[in-house]
Amino acid sequence: MVYNFSAGPAVLPREVLQQAADEMLDWHGSGMSVMEMSHRGREYMSIIEAALADVRELFAIPSNYKVLFLQGGAIAENAIIPMNLAALRSPAGKREAGVADYIDTGSWSTKSIKEAARYCRVNVAASSAPQKFAAIPPRAEWKLSSDAAYVHICTNETIDGVEYQFIPDVTADTNGAPLVADMSSHILSREVDVSKYGVIYGGAQKNIGPAGLTLVIVREDLLGHALPFCPSAFDWKIVADNDSMYNTPPTYAIYIAGLVFQWLKRQGGVAAMEQRNIAKANLLYGYLDSTEFYSNRIAHDCRSRMNVPFFLRDESLNDSFLASAKERGLLQLKGHKSVGGMRASIYNAMPIEGVQALVDYLRDFEAKHG
């Protein structure tokens, strides 16, 4: 058995892949592959409408929020967000970029900050860089702007392994500015109160489907504020007014995402999936904490359930560890080049049997080399 611990593009549910394979040449007797369908045809419209309905159900999305299917991944959204929101507090009748507050908790937050600075003034309200991104800065230390258009956080840092275990309060923690969250690498892995956020976004390639699709959930009052130079295809109001059909959407990626949404519902929904993810994370962290041969350097109160970085005490064994893991069918365990060490990504589609196989291997490798 092979278990894929890739951080993304990541493992998909086996039964979703099997269904897609079965339907590849002929979707439901249409005589067409989904890849070949007109995105405005009756067949495809039924696919996207079902996907939208299912994601709204899974997320319990309030009626005053729009769900958008976009392209370009979270990196593109790092630019699209300020282009749509940075003018929120402009004087009446003007569309001028103001200031946005960002909380810096890791590699992806840092990328978001750098990109947003191309379109608006960015205030880094707090950063855990001095702690090597091993924790989330205490909320009491956030130095927010008095007039920020929005406050941006990355709720799970894929590379650094830090996850918010709380939701910042709009009154106490953001000075009333809407909260914008990059949830790319833990989206649909845990229950979320959407009403606490102005915008939730994420690339699909972790827990939703293949790369190429971006999910954006945006409160309706935040539409219609795009800066004049924002491309039409990235203006959220235009996209929302056209039901994500202003231009040709990533049709096949949406189809696969729809199959994943149906799979999640069969598993019991997000609440049931969260309990599985807690069990998987506890199993892996439990072993890592039981030995000095391996270490995880993230503060316990903000450890990621999805992305678990860890290090061997003797890093000269790294190559041997990875080679032996591959022989055991445990793939993609090498850590990101900016961090080093190892990383196990245990997204929704990773069964607990895969995590147990990894723990068994960790124990065996330690017995041999410890």
C-alpha positions in Angstrom: 0.0 0.0 0.0 1.3 3.5 -0.9 0.5 6.5 1.2 1.1 10.0 -0.2 2.0 12.6 2.3 2.5 15.4 -0.2 1.7 19.0 0.9 -0.1 19.7 -2.4 -1.1 18.8 -5.0 -2.2 16.2 -2.4 -3.9 12.9 -2.0 -7.5 12.6 -3.2 -10.0 10.0 -2.0 -9.6 6.8 -3.9 -13.2 6.4 -4.6 -13.4 9.9 -6.1 -10.5 9.0 -8.5 -12.2 5.7 -9.4 -15.5 7.5 -10.1 -13.7 10.1 -12.3 -12.0 7.3 -14.1 -15.3 5.5 -14.7 -16.8 8.7 -16.1 -13.9 9.9 -18.1 -15.1 8.9 -21.5 -18.8 9.2 -21.0 -20.4 11.3 -18.2 -23.8 9.9 -17.2 -24.6 8.7 -20.7 -24.0 12.1 -22.3 -21.4 10.6 -24.7 -18.9 13.3 -23.6 -16.1 13.6 -21.1 -16.6 16.5 -18.6 -13.5 17.9 -20.1 -15.3 18.3 -23.5 -18.5 19.9 -22.3 -19.6 23.4 -22.9 -19.5 25.2 -19.6 -22.9 26.7 -20.4 -24.5 23.4 -21.5 -27.2 21.6 -19.6 -25.0 18.8 -18.5 -22.2 20.9 -17.1 -24.6 23.4 -15.4 -26.0 20.5 -13.4 -22.4 19.7 -12.2 -21.5 23.2 -11.1 -24.9 23.8 -9.5 -24.6 20.7 -7.4 -21.0 21.6 -6.4 -22.1 25.0 -5.3 -25.1 23.6 -3.3 -22.9 20.9 -1.6 -20.1 23.3 -0.6 -22.7 25.7 0.9 -24.2 22.8 2.9 -20.8 21.5 4.1 -19.6 25.0 5.2 -23.0 26.0 6.5 -22.5 29.2 4.5 -25.0 32.0 5.4 -27.3 33.4 2.6 -25.5 36.8 2.6 -22.3 35.2 1.3 -21.4 34.4 -2.3 -19.4 31.4 -3.3 -17.0 32.0 -6.2 -15.0 29.5 -8.3 -11.9 31.2 -9.6 -8.5 30.4 -11.1 -4.9 31.2 -10.2 -4.7 29.6 -6.7 -4.2 31.4 -3.4 -1.2 33.2 -4.8 -3.4 35.0 -7.4 -5.9 35.8 -4.6 -3.1 37.5 -2.7 -3.3 40.2 -5.4 -7.0 39.9 -6.1 -7.9 40.6 -2.4 -6.3 44.0 -2.2 -7.6 44.9 -5.6 -11.1 44.1 -4.3 -10.9 45.3 -0.7 -8.2 47.9 -0.3 -10.6 50.8 -1.3 -13.2 49.8 1.3 -12.5 52.9 3.4 -11.9 55.3 0.6 -13.7 58.6 0.7 -17.2 58.6 -0.9 -17.0 58.5 -4.6 -13.4 57.5 -4.8 -11.7 54.1 -5.4 -8.3 54.6 -3.8 -6.2 51.9 -2.1 -5.8 52.4 1.7 -4.0 50.3 4.3 -4.5 46.6 5.1 -3.3 44.8 8.2 -1.5 41.5 7.9 -0.5 39.0 10.6 2.7 37.2 9.6 2.8 33.6 10.9 4.9 31.8 8.2 5.9 31.4 4.6 2.5 31.9 3.1 1.7 34.9 5.2 5.0 36.4 4.1 4.1 35.8 0.4 0.7 37.4 0.9 2.2 40.5 2.5 4.8 40.9 -0.3 2.1 40.6 -3.0 -0.4 42.8 -1.3 2.2 45.6 -1.0 2.1 45.9 -4.8 -1.5 47.2 -4.6 -1.9 48.9 -1.2 -0.1 50.0 1.9 0.5 47.0 4.2 0.9 47.2 7.9 2.4 44.0 9.4 0.5 44.2 12.6 2.3 41.2 14.2 4.9 38.7 13.2 6.3 35.5 14.6 9.4 35.6 12.4 11.7 36.3 15.3 10.5 33.0 16.8 11.1 31.3 13.5 7.4 31.0 13.0 7.0 28.5 15.8 3.8 30.2 17.2 1.1 32.7 16.5 1.7 36.2 17.9 -0.4 36.8 21.0 -3.4 38.9 20.1 -2.5 41.5 22.8 0.6 42.3 20.8 -1.2 42.9 17.4 -0.6 46.6 16.4 -3.5 47.2 14.2 -4.2 50.3 12.0 -7.1 52.5 13.0 -8.4 52.6 9.4 -7.5 49.2 7.9 -9.6 48.1 5.0 -9.3 44.5 6.2 -7.2 42.2 8.4 -5.6 39.2 6.8 -4.5 35.9 8.4 -3.3 32.6 7.1 -5.2 30.1 9.3 -2.9 27.2 8.5 0.7 27.5 7.4 1.4 24.6 5.1 5.2 24.9 5.2 5.7 25.9 8.9 3.0 23.8 10.4 1.2 26.5 12.4 -2.6 26.5 12.7 -5.0 29.0 14.3 -7.0 27.2 17.0 -9.1 30.4 17.5 -11.0 32.9 15.4 -9.9 36.5 15.9 -12.9 38.6 17.1 -13.9 41.4 14.7 -14.5 43.8 17.5 -11.6 43.0 19.8 -9.0 41.8 17.4 -9.5 43.7 14.1 -10.9 47.1 15.1 -14.0 46.3 13.2 -12.3 45.6 9.9 -13.4 42.5 8.0 -11.4 39.4 8.6 -9.9 37.8 5.5 -8.5 34.2 5.8 -6.3 32.1 3.6 -7.6 28.6 4.5 -5.9 26.8 1.6 -4.4 23.9 3.5 -7.0 23.1 6.1 -10.2 24.1 4.3 -13.1 21.7 5.0 -11.0 19.9 7.6 -12.7 21.5 10.6 -15.9 23.3 11.4 -15.8 27.0 10.7 -18.2 29.8 11.6 -18.2 31.5 8.2 -20.1 34.5 9.7 -17.0 35.5 11.6 -15.1 36.2 8.4 -15.5 38.7 5.6 -13.7 36.5 3.1 -12.5 32.9 3.2 -10.3 31.7 0.3 -8.2 28.7 -0.6 -6.5 26.8 -3.4 -8.2 23.5 -4.0 -5.2 21.2 -4.2 -5.1 20.3 -0.5 -8.5 19.2 0.6 -10.9 20.0 -2.3 -9.5 18.7 -5.5 -6.9 19.2 -8.2 -4.8 22.3 -8.7 -6.3 25.0 -10.9 -9.4 25.8 -8.8 -9.7 28.5 -6.2 -12.6 28.7 -3.8 -13.6 32.2 -2.5 -16.4 32.8 0.0 -17.2 36.5 0.3 -19.8 38.5 2.2 -22.0 40.4 -0.1 -21.4 43.8 1.3 -17.7 43.5 0.4 -18.5 43.2 -3.3 -18.4 46.2 -5.6 -15.3 47.9 -4.2 -12.7 46.9 -6.8 -9.9 49.3 -7.7 -10.2 50.7 -11.2 -7.3 48.7 -12.5 -8.7 45.3 -11.3 -9.1 42.9 -14.2 -12.8 42.2 -14.9 -12.2 38.4 -14.5 -11.0 39.1 -10.9 -13.6 41.6 -9.9 -15.6 39.6 -7.3 -18.8 41.5 -8.0 -18.6 40.7 -11.8 -17.8 37.1 -11.0 -20.6 36.8 -8.5 -23.1 38.5 -10.8 -22.2 36.0 -13.5 -22.3 32.9 -11.1 -18.6 32.2 -11.7 -19.3 32.1 -15.4 -18.0 35.5 -16.5 -15.2 33.6 -18.3 -14.7 29.8 -18.8 -14.2 28.4 -15.3 -11.8 25.5 -14.5 -14.5 23.0 -15.4 -12.8 19.7 -14.7 -11.4 20.9 -11.5 -14.8 21.9 -10.4 -16.2 18.5 -11.4 -13.6 16.7 -9.2 -14.2 19.2 -6.3 -17.9 18.3 -6.6 -17.1 14.6 -6.3 -15.0 15.4 -3.2 -17.9 17.4 -1.7 -20.2 14.4 -2.2 -17.6 12.1 -0.6 -17.3 14.4 2.4 -21.1 14.3 2.8 -20.9 10.5 2.8 -18.3 10.6 5.5 -20.6 12.5 7.8 -19.7 16.0 6.8 -17.1 18.4 8.2 -17.9 17.7 11.8 -17.1 14.0 11.4 -14.0 14.7 9.3 -12.7 17.1 12.0 -12.9 14.3 14.6 -10.9 12.0 12.3 -8.3 14.7 11.7 -7.9 15.2 15.5 -7.4 11.5 15.9 -4.8 11.4 13.1 -2.9 14.4 14.4 -2.9 13.1 18.0 -1.6 9.8 16.8 1.4 11.3 15.0 2.2 14.1 17.5 1.8 11.6 20.3 4.7 9.5 18.9 6.9 12.5 18.0 6.5 13.8 21.6 7.3 10.4 23.1 10.9 10.3 21.8 14.0 12.5 21.6 15.0 10.9 18.3 12.5 13.2 16.5 11.2 16.7 17.3 8.4 19.0 16.3 9.3 22.7 17.1 5.9 24.3 17.0 4.2 25.6 20.1 1.6 23.0 21.3 -1.3 25.4 21.2 -1.0 26.1 17.5 0.2 22.9 16.0 -1.3 22.1 12.6 -3.5 19.1 12.3 -2.9 19.0 8.5 0.9 19.7 8.1 3.3 18.2 10.6 6.9 19.2 10.2 9.4 17.2 12.2 13.2 16.7 12.4 15.6 13.9 13.1 17.9 14.5 16.0 20.8 13.4 13.7 20.0 15.1 10.4 22.8 13.1 8.7 20.2 10.3 8.6 17.8 12.3 6.5 18.6 10.7 3.1 18.5 7.2 4.6 15.2 8.0 6.3 13.6 9.2 3.1 14.9 6.3 1.0 13.7 3.7 3.5 10.3 5.4 3.8 9.9 5.2 0.0 10.6 1.5 0.2 7.8 1.2 2.7 5.4 3.0 0.4 5.5 6.3 2.4 6.0 9.1 -0.1 6.6 12.8 -0.2 7.9 13.2 3.4 10.7 15.6 2.6 10.3 19.0 4.3 10.1 22.2 2.3 13.5 23.5 1.2 13.0 26.7 3.3 12.5 24.8 6.5 14.3 21.4 6.0 13.7 18.3 7.9 10.5 16.2 7.2 6.9 17.0 6.8 3.8 14.8 6.8 0.7 16.3 5.3 -2.3 14.4 6.6 -5.3 16.0 4.8 -8.9 14.7 4.8 -8.2 12.0 2.2 -5.3 10.5 4.3 -6.8 7.5 6.2 -5.7 6.9 9.8 -4.2 3.7 8.5 -1.7 5.8 6.6 -0.7 7.8 9.7 -0.4 4.5 11.7 1.9 3.2 8.9 4.0 6.3 9.3 4.2 6.0 13.1 5.2 2.3 12.7 8.0 3.3 10.4 9.2 6.1 12.7 9.4 3.6 15.5 11.2 1.0 13.3 13.7 3.6 12.0 14.5 4.8 15.5 15.0 1.3 16.7 17.5 0.7 13.9 19.4 4.0 14.2 18.7 5.4 17.7 
